[in-house]
């Protein structure tokens, strides 16, 4: 099984991404040991930016759902903003193990984010975040709707999307549709920001957009 996962990981294309559960889990399991150091070298700032933007809408002690928590980069960024009660979901068991070593999360759950509903009760958290993850989700809008289900009315959902996928998937239309359904009100859509400037495959060509929405 380990060699099978390794083969999948070697054939994984980070720029193009994948919605194949086994490919994603195998890739991130193999990468987990060096993931944090690699992302630091690539100057990946999305978790820190997202945490700063989210924290102003929260009170210390609030519950926050980290959807696609990986090794815990967003959890670490939130800890720098204050004391929040974090729950993390991710498909990579090895990434979750490393997130657990941080002692920042009250609960960590292995879960395929394309299987809805998420294993979280309705209205359970003050905020839900999905940072650097939506590339791997076939129907990102349905995941975002379910994150709203998990979030109490008046809470906040925040997420990122790459600029290339924003255009390809007409993401602005998807955000507007959820607003029209009365599920959320859009608070902020950022200008495109650097995503992985230290990675030659992304550089200045592919950027990232941060969105914050208030759950109705």
C-alpha positions as CSV (number, residue, x, y, z in Angstrom):
1,X,0.0,0.0,0.0
2,X,2.8,2.4,0.9
3,X,4.5,1.9,-2.5
4,X,1.2,2.3,-4.3
5,X,0.6,5.7,-2.5
6,X,4.2,6.7,-3.4
7,X,3.6,6.0,-7.1
8,X,0.5,8.1,-7.0
9,X,2.3,10.9,-5.3
10,X,5.1,10.9,-7.9
11,X,2.6,11.3,-10.7
12,X,0.8,14.2,-9.0
13,X,0.8,17.6,-10.7
14,X,0.6,20.3,-8.0
15,X,-0.2,23.1,-10.5
16,X,-3.1,21.2,-12.1
17,X,-4.3,19.6,-8.9
18,X,-6.7,16.7,-8.8
19,X,-10.1,15.7,-7.3
20,X,-9.0,12.1,-7.1
21,X,-9.2,11.2,-3.4
22,X,-6.4,8.5,-3.5
23,X,-4.1,10.7,-5.5
24,X,-4.5,13.7,-3.1
25,X,-4.2,11.6,0.0
26,X,-1.1,9.7,-1.2
27,X,0.6,12.9,-2.4
28,X,0.1,14.8,0.9
29,X,0.9,11.8,3.1
30,X,4.3,11.5,1.3
31,X,4.8,15.3,1.5
32,X,3.8,15.8,5.1
33,X,7.3,15.5,6.6
34,X,8.7,18.4,4.6
35,X,5.5,20.3,3.7
36,X,5.9,23.1,6.2
37,X,9.5,23.8,5.2
38,X,8.7,23.7,1.5
39,X,5.8,26.1,1.8
40,X,8.0,28.5,3.8
41,X,10.6,28.4,1.1
42,X,7.8,29.2,-1.5
43,X,6.7,32.1,0.7
44,X,3.2,30.8,1.1
45,X,1.3,33.5,3.1
46,X,-2.3,32.5,2.6
47,X,-2.9,31.0,6.1
48,X,-1.5,34.0,7.8
49,X,-3.4,36.5,5.6
50,X,-6.7,34.5,6.1
51,X,-6.2,34.3,9.9
52,X,-5.6,38.0,10.2
53,X,-8.8,38.8,8.2
54,X,-10.9,36.3,10.1
55,X,-9.8,37.0,13.6
56,X,-11.2,40.6,13.6
57,X,-14.7,39.0,13.3
58,X,-14.2,36.6,16.3
59,X,-14.0,36.6,20.1
60,X,-11.3,34.6,21.9
61,X,-12.6,31.2,22.7
62,X,-14.7,31.0,19.6
63,X,-14.9,27.6,17.8
64,X,-13.3,27.6,14.3
65,X,-13.5,24.8,11.8
66,X,-10.4,24.3,9.6
67,X,-11.6,22.5,6.5
68,X,-8.5,20.9,4.8
69,X,-6.3,21.6,7.8
70,X,-3.3,19.7,6.5
71,X,-0.3,19.9,8.8
72,X,-1.9,22.8,10.7
73,X,-0.5,26.0,9.0
74,X,-3.8,27.8,9.4
75,X,-4.2,26.5,13.0
76,X,-0.8,28.0,13.8
77,X,-1.7,31.3,12.1
78,X,-5.0,31.4,14.2
79,X,-3.0,30.8,17.4
80,X,-0.9,33.9,16.6
81,X,-4.2,35.9,16.5
82,X,-5.6,34.6,19.8
83,X,-7.0,31.6,21.7
84,X,-9.6,29.8,19.5
85,X,-11.0,26.3,19.8
86,X,-9.9,24.6,16.6
87,X,-11.4,21.6,14.8
88,X,-9.5,20.3,11.7
89,X,-10.6,18.0,8.9
90,X,-8.3,16.5,6.3
91,X,-7.9,13.5,4.0
92,X,-4.2,13.0,4.7
93,X,-3.6,10.9,7.8
94,X,0.0,11.8,8.0
95,X,-0.7,15.5,7.7
96,X,-3.3,15.1,10.5
97,X,-0.7,13.3,12.7
98,X,1.6,16.3,12.3
99,X,-1.2,18.8,13.0
100,X,-1.9,16.8,16.2
101,X,1.7,17.2,17.3
102,X,1.1,21.0,17.5
103,X,-1.4,20.6,20.3
104,X,-3.5,23.4,18.8
105,X,-6.6,21.5,17.7
106,X,-9.3,20.2,20.1
107,X,-10.4,17.7,17.5
108,X,-8.9,16.3,14.3
109,X,-10.9,14.1,11.9
110,X,-9.8,12.2,8.8
111,X,-12.4,12.9,6.2
112,X,-12.8,13.2,2.4
113,X,-14.0,16.7,1.9
114,X,-16.0,15.7,-1.2
115,X,-18.2,13.6,1.0
116,X,-21.0,15.8,2.4
117,X,-22.2,16.6,4.9
118,X,-19.0,17.2,6.8
119,X,-18.8,15.4,10.2
120,X,-19.7,18.5,12.1
121,X,-23.0,19.4,13.7
122,X,-25.0,22.3,12.4
123,X,-24.4,25.8,13.9
124,X,-21.4,24.3,15.8
125,X,-18.8,26.9,15.1
126,X,-18.3,30.6,14.9
127,X,-16.3,30.4,11.8
128,X,-15.2,28.0,9.1
129,X,-12.1,28.3,6.9
130,X,-10.9,26.5,3.8
131,X,-7.5,27.8,2.8
132,X,-5.6,26.4,-0.2
133,X,-7.9,23.5,-0.6
134,X,-10.7,24.2,-3.2
135,X,-8.4,23.2,-6.2
136,X,-9.0,19.6,-5.0
137,X,-12.8,19.8,-4.7
138,X,-15.1,18.8,-7.6
139,X,-18.0,20.9,-6.4
140,X,-16.6,23.7,-4.3
141,X,-19.9,25.5,-4.0
142,X,-21.6,22.5,-2.3
143,X,-18.7,22.3,0.2
144,X,-19.0,26.0,0.9
145,X,-22.7,25.6,1.5
146,X,-22.1,22.8,4.0
147,X,-19.5,24.9,5.8
148,X,-22.2,27.5,6.2
149,X,-24.4,24.8,7.7
150,X,-21.7,24.1,10.3
151,X,-21.4,27.8,11.1
152,X,-23.9,29.6,13.4
153,X,-25.9,32.4,12.0
154,X,-23.9,35.6,12.1
155,X,-20.7,33.6,11.9
156,X,-18.1,33.9,9.2
157,X,-16.9,31.6,6.4
158,X,-13.6,32.4,4.7
159,X,-11.9,30.6,1.8
160,X,-9.3,31.0,-0.9
161,X,-9.4,30.2,-4.6
162,X,-6.6,30.4,-7.1
163,X,-7.0,33.1,-9.8
164,X,-6.9,30.5,-12.7
165,X,-9.6,28.4,-11.1
166,X,-11.6,31.5,-10.2
167,X,-11.8,32.3,-13.9
168,X,-12.2,28.7,-15.2
169,X,-15.0,27.9,-12.8
170,X,-16.7,31.3,-12.9
171,X,-16.3,31.4,-9.1
172,X,-17.8,34.9,-8.7
173,X,-21.0,33.5,-10.1
174,X,-21.0,30.7,-7.6
175,X,-20.4,33.1,-4.7
176,X,-23.3,35.3,-5.9
177,X,-25.6,32.3,-6.3
178,X,-25.0,31.3,-2.6
179,X,-25.8,34.9,-1.6
180,X,-29.0,34.8,-3.7
181,X,-30.0,31.6,-1.9
182,X,-29.9,33.6,1.3
183,X,-27.1,31.5,2.8
184,X,-24.5,34.2,3.2
185,X,-23.7,37.9,2.7
186,X,-20.4,38.6,1.1
187,X,-18.2,40.8,3.3
188,X,-15.0,40.9,1.3
189,X,-13.4,39.7,-1.9
190,X,-9.7,40.6,-2.0
191,X,-7.7,41.7,-5.0
192,X,-5.5,38.9,-6.3
193,X,-2.5,38.3,-4.0
194,X,0.7,36.3,-4.3
195,X,0.1,32.5,-3.8
196,X,3.3,30.6,-4.2
197,X,5.8,33.2,-5.5
198,X,8.8,31.0,-4.7
199,X,7.5,28.1,-6.8
200,X,8.5,28.5,-10.5
201,X,5.3,26.7,-11.6
202,X,3.2,29.4,-10.0
203,X,5.4,32.5,-9.6
204,X,3.5,35.7,-10.4
205,X,1.2,34.0,-12.9
206,X,-1.1,32.2,-10.5
207,X,-2.3,34.3,-7.6
208,X,-5.0,33.8,-4.9
209,X,-8.2,35.5,-3.9
210,X,-9.5,35.6,-0.3
211,X,-13.2,35.8,0.4
212,X,-15.1,36.3,3.6
213,X,-18.8,35.9,4.0
214,X,-21.3,36.3,6.9
215,X,-23.6,33.4,7.4
216,X,-27.3,34.3,7.4
